[in-house]
Amino acid sequence: MEICFLSTEKKFQIFLITCLAVWEMISMISFIIVNNLHYK
């Protein structure tokens, strides 16, 4: 699947979903780190 052939709307949608996924991952990791620091 070539991203170049996708419409701008689809590209934007994929970009948003990727950003959301990365944000979820970062917040989950930082949450785990904070918990680990808190319980030590």
C-alpha positions, 0 to 999 in steps of 0.5 A: 500500500503506497501512502502517496496514492491515498487521499489527503483525508485518509493520510490525515486520518492515519496520522491522527490514529498514529499520534493517538496510539503513540500518545496512549503508549507514552502515557501508559509507560509514564504511568507505569514508571510513576507507579514503580517509583511510588511503590519503591 
